[in-house]
Amino acid sequence: MKWITSFRNRYRAAGKVKYFCIGRNKTGTTSLKRAFEDLGFPVGDQRTAEILTGKYYFEGDFQPIIGFCRSAQVFQDVPFSYPETYKHLDEAFPGSKFILTVRDTPDQWYQSLTRFHSKMFGKDGNLPTTAELKLAPYVWPGFMYNVVRIHGTPEDDPYNKGIMVQHYKKYNDDVLKYFKGRPEDLLVINLAEPRSYDKFVEFLGVDSPYHDFPWENQT
């Protein structure tokens, strides 16, 4: 049962260093989550985090999200991949570690995200329209609309490539600036690069029976 898992994760995470996966969606965050799970780390419930995102993130209220972060040791996806969240978590949980996942290029990230959204929310393989995003049933109608609009795109062009790519680049730059001079607190990693898994387990300070990341949700 879900409440039993939640109770167990909270107990296992008590007093341990927290890890926040803050790379933008479609940069390998699901594979990173699976890698943590394979190593026995308790990972926060994604649907609960999504519900909190819809209720509080867009209001600028981070306290419920911070409270949720006491429920496990590792967190990924929204709102942890959203602007400003990492700053509040860094302040609330001193000594925590952050992992910024990236793609080879911003264009590769854009293509991956738009292919995924076309498959999940569009019609006949096309990108979703604003109207379709507002009706998409994921979490609740309107949730996916906010997921896309966080990039700053206009109502009549929700997947504007120039704006989305610039947003991706700015987000990554902002993270690097924030953690400048703190290499022990931030790992920047491209899961597709050779030895990326070695860098990951070295950052965690653990031994692993595995040699590479599991691949999840590839697009």
KAKAZI-V226639 format. One record per backbone hydrogen bond with DSSP energy under -1.0 kcal/mol. CO is the residue of the C=O (numbers start at 1). NH is the residue of the N-H. If there is no record, write none. Layout:
# KAKAZI-V226639
co,nh
CO,NH
CO,NH
This chain:
# KAKAZI-V226639
co,nh
1,5
2,6
3,7
4,8
5,9
6,10
7,11
8,12
9,13
13,16
18,97
19,75
20,99
28,32
29,33
30,34
31,35
32,36
33,37
34,38
35,39
36,41
37,40
42,73
42,74
45,49
46,50
47,51
48,52
49,53
50,54
51,55
52,56
56,59
56,61
57,60
62,66
63,67
64,68
65,69
67,70
68,71
73,19
74,44
75,21
77,80
79,82
82,85
84,88
85,89
86,90
87,91
88,92
89,93
93,96
97,20
98,187
99,22
100,189
105,109
106,110
107,111
108,112
109,113
110,114
111,115
112,116
113,117
114,118
115,119
116,120
117,121
123,126
129,133
130,134
132,136
138,140
140,143
142,146
143,147
144,148
145,149
146,150
148,151
149,152
154,157
157,160
160,164
161,165
162,166
163,167
164,168
165,169
166,170
167,171
168,172
169,173
170,174
171,175
172,176
173,177
174,178
175,179
177,180
179,182
182,185
185,98
187,100
189,102
190,193
193,196
195,199
196,200
197,201
198,202
199,203
200,204
201,205
201,206
